[in-house]
Each structure stands twice: as C-alpha cells, then as structure tokens.
C-alpha cells in the first residue's frame, strides 16, 4: 500500500518554516531538524528564546500568528532569502484548563485565534506559493483532545477538533496537487502547557520524544501522526464508543 504523503527521508537543505518554535515540541523539533541539516526559519511571539535556539544560519522571525500581515511579511522575506519554502510546521498553541462553569471569554477568544485562526492566517500566505510550484508540505500540530470532548478542554478541545477536520479537508484539496499535508496528534507531552494540569497524565512523553515521532511519521509518509500509540489507540477507541458509555467513562475520569 502506497503512503498518503511524500516520504521525507532527507532534510539536508530542506527549507522549513517552524511556527511556535520557542518552547516544547516546536523547540525540540527545531533542534532535531538542525541536526539533520535543514534550513530553518523560527517564529514565535518571543524573540529571545528563538535567538537562543537558532543555529548560525537559521532565520529568526518573531511574530504573532494572529497578525496576518506579519505572516505575509515573513513569507516574503523567506522567499527573497531562500527562493522558496519546502515545509511549514504549525506548532503554535495555547491552553488553559477550563470547565463549563469557568468560562473566560477573553481566554476562549485568544485560544481559538491562536490555535485555529492562526492556521488559516498561515495557510492564506503559504498555500498560493505551494500551489505555484506544485510541491511543498504543511504540517499541523493538533492533539488527541480533538478526538472527543474531554474535561477541562472547553476552549482547547473544540479548536483542535476543528484543526483535525481542517487537515482532512486540506489533504483532499492539496494532495492531488503535489502538496503533502501532515496532521500530528500528540497525547500528553511534558511542556509548560501541560504543567497546568492537576491530574496524572497517562503515557506522558518528553518534547524530544514527540519530535522524533513526528519525523518518523514523515519518513513513513503518514497523513496522521499520533503518539504515543499505547495511549492514542485508546483515545481513538473512546471517540467511537456509544454516547452513554463514553460519557460514563469521561465522568469517571473527571
């Protein structure tokens, strides 16, 4: 059976724009791509962490993903410097635990604008470039929180569910035109975001492990790259259960 996406086995001189690179999975992925010889452009809101992470020839492009014009300006700069972009990876995201009786509208808006609207802002500036050269790759980092409605994910979960749906639509539209679409759905990863959780997180992994899983999935040409599978298998199974049983299990977990 053929792979759904182009298999990326060699990163040497591949031009990668990594958004959300300052911490967590993004920072770990940047470090591993540096080791593999990729040309990197690193973006996040904070410039200082990017400078510390950047290798000699990496480009540092601080920006806010909610600012479409800033993304367009960064793209233009990369096209001038590199002549093209081969892959964009969207790792930017925010999370705050929230239950239905704790709705913080400002945080909901910020979460959805960062985790979802920011993706559309990026797509609007890079998709025409990829279509023009009939190649390229788009990697979106979602979450298993998008598989089903989980406690404390009142703003985070719906945004990730929409991201999963969006990636599926993008694949249908873009894969026939030579553009790879990679959807990454991690389980619990040890980051500053998950440190907010006040419960034991099953199958918790490090950002470095997550980055290796992402690169392994791309090497295999997968569309959905989910990990660790000993956890994500059960999350997928949970989403397919009858409502009565699924809600019973979720109430126990909450």
QUICOR-V346694 format. One record per residue. RES is the residue in three letters. SS is DSSP state (H for helix, E for strand, L for the rest). NEAR is the number of other ideal C-beta (glycine too) atoms within 10 Angstrom. D_CENTER is the distance of its C-alpha to the mean C-alpha in whole Angstrom. Layout:
res: [RES,RES]
ss: [SS,SS]
near: [NEAR,NEAR]
d_center: [D_CENTER,D_CENTER]
This chain:
res: [UNK,UNK,UNK,UNK,UNK,UNK,UNK,UNK,UNK,UNK,UNK,UNK,UNK,UNK,UNK,UNK,UNK,UNK,UNK,UNK,UNK,UNK,UNK,UNK,UNK,UNK,UNK,UNK,UNK,UNK,UNK,UNK,UNK,UNK,UNK,UNK,UNK,UNK,UNK,UNK,UNK,UNK,UNK,UNK,UNK,UNK,UNK,UNK,UNK,UNK,UNK,UNK,UNK,UNK,UNK,UNK,UNK,UNK,UNK,UNK,UNK,UNK,UNK,UNK,UNK,UNK,UNK,UNK,UNK,UNK,UNK,UNK,UNK,UNK,UNK,UNK,UNK,UNK,UNK,UNK,UNK,UNK,UNK,UNK,UNK,UNK,UNK,UNK,UNK,UNK,UNK,UNK,UNK,UNK,UNK,UNK,UNK,UNK,UNK,UNK,UNK,UNK,UNK,UNK,UNK,UNK,UNK,UNK,UNK,UNK,UNK,UNK,UNK,UNK,UNK,UNK,UNK,UNK,UNK,UNK,UNK,UNK,UNK,UNK,UNK,UNK,UNK,UNK,UNK,UNK,UNK,UNK,UNK,UNK,UNK,UNK,UNK,UNK,UNK,UNK,UNK,UNK,UNK,UNK,UNK,UNK,UNK,UNK,UNK,UNK,UNK,UNK,UNK,UNK,UNK,UNK,UNK,UNK,UNK,UNK,UNK,UNK,UNK,UNK,UNK,UNK,UNK,UNK,UNK,UNK,UNK,UNK,UNK,UNK,UNK,UNK,UNK,UNK,UNK,UNK,UNK,UNK,UNK,UNK,UNK,UNK,UNK,UNK,UNK,UNK,UNK,UNK,UNK,UNK,UNK,UNK,UNK,UNK,UNK,UNK,UNK,UNK,UNK,UNK,UNK,UNK,UNK,UNK,UNK,UNK,UNK,UNK,UNK,UNK,UNK,UNK,UNK,UNK,UNK,UNK,UNK,UNK,UNK,UNK,UNK,UNK,UNK,UNK,UNK,UNK,UNK,UNK,UNK,UNK,UNK,UNK,UNK,UNK,UNK,UNK,UNK,UNK,UNK,UNK,UNK,UNK,UNK,UNK,UNK,UNK,UNK,UNK,UNK,UNK]
ss: [L,L,L,L,L,L,L,L,L,L,L,L,L,L,E,E,E,E,E,L,L,L,L,H,H,H,H,H,H,H,H,H,H,H,H,L,L,L,E,E,E,E,E,L,L,L,H,H,H,H,H,H,H,L,L,L,L,L,E,E,L,L,L,L,L,L,L,H,H,H,H,H,H,H,H,H,H,H,H,H,H,H,L,L,L,L,E,E,E,E,L,L,L,L,L,L,L,E,L,H,H,H,L,L,H,H,H,H,H,H,H,H,H,H,H,H,H,H,H,H,H,H,H,H,H,H,H,H,H,H,H,H,H,L,L,L,E,E,E,E,E,L,L,H,H,H,L,L,L,L,L,L,E,L,L,H,H,H,H,H,H,H,H,H,H,H,H,H,H,H,H,H,H,H,H,H,H,L,L,E,E,E,E,E,E,E,L,L,E,L,L,L,L,H,H,H,L,L,L,L,L,L,L,L,E,L,H,H,H,H,H,H,H,H,H,H,H,H,H,H,L,L,L,E,E,E,E,L,H,H,H,H,H,H,H,H,H,H,H,L,L,L,H,H,H,H,H,H,H,H,H,H,H,L]
near: [3,5,12,15,21,16,13,21,10,11,21,8,10,17,20,23,25,28,24,25,31,23,17,23,26,29,24,23,28,26,16,16,24,19,10,13,11,23,22,24,24,27,28,25,16,10,15,11,18,24,13,9,22,17,14,5,8,21,18,17,22,17,17,16,24,16,14,16,10,17,24,15,14,21,21,11,13,21,13,8,11,15,8,13,22,20,22,26,26,26,26,24,25,16,24,17,17,19,11,7,6,11,11,13,8,7,17,17,13,15,22,17,17,20,26,18,15,22,25,12,20,24,19,13,19,21,18,10,15,23,15,10,12,9,14,24,21,23,25,22,28,27,26,23,23,25,21,19,15,19,15,19,22,21,22,25,21,18,25,24,20,16,23,18,12,18,23,14,10,18,20,10,13,19,15,8,12,13,22,24,23,25,24,26,23,26,23,19,25,16,20,9,17,16,9,11,13,7,10,7,14,12,15,15,18,14,19,16,17,27,22,16,20,25,18,12,21,23,14,14,16,18,16,18,23,22,22,18,12,10,19,19,11,14,20,16,11,17,14,9,14,8,7,8,10,16,13,12,13,15,9,7,10,10]
d_center: [26,24,21,18,17,18,18,17,20,21,19,22,22,19,17,14,12,10,9,8,10,13,13,11,9,8,12,13,11,13,16,16,15,18,20,20,21,18,19,16,16,14,13,13,16,18,20,21,19,17,21,21,19,20,22,25,24,20,20,19,18,17,17,15,13,15,18,18,21,19,16,19,21,19,18,22,23,20,22,26,25,23,25,21,18,16,13,10,6,5,4,7,8,11,13,17,19,21,24,26,28,26,25,24,24,22,20,19,19,17,14,14,14,11,9,10,13,11,9,13,14,12,13,17,17,16,17,20,20,19,21,24,23,23,20,16,13,10,6,4,2,5,8,12,13,12,15,18,19,19,21,20,17,19,16,13,14,15,12,10,13,13,9,10,14,12,11,14,16,14,15,19,19,18,18,22,22,21,17,14,11,9,7,6,8,9,12,14,13,15,14,16,14,15,19,19,20,24,24,23,20,21,19,18,16,16,13,15,15,11,11,14,13,10,13,15,13,13,17,18,16,15,13,11,11,11,13,16,17,20,18,16,19,21,18,18,22,22,21,24,26,29,28,31,30,26,28,30,28,25,28,29,26,26]
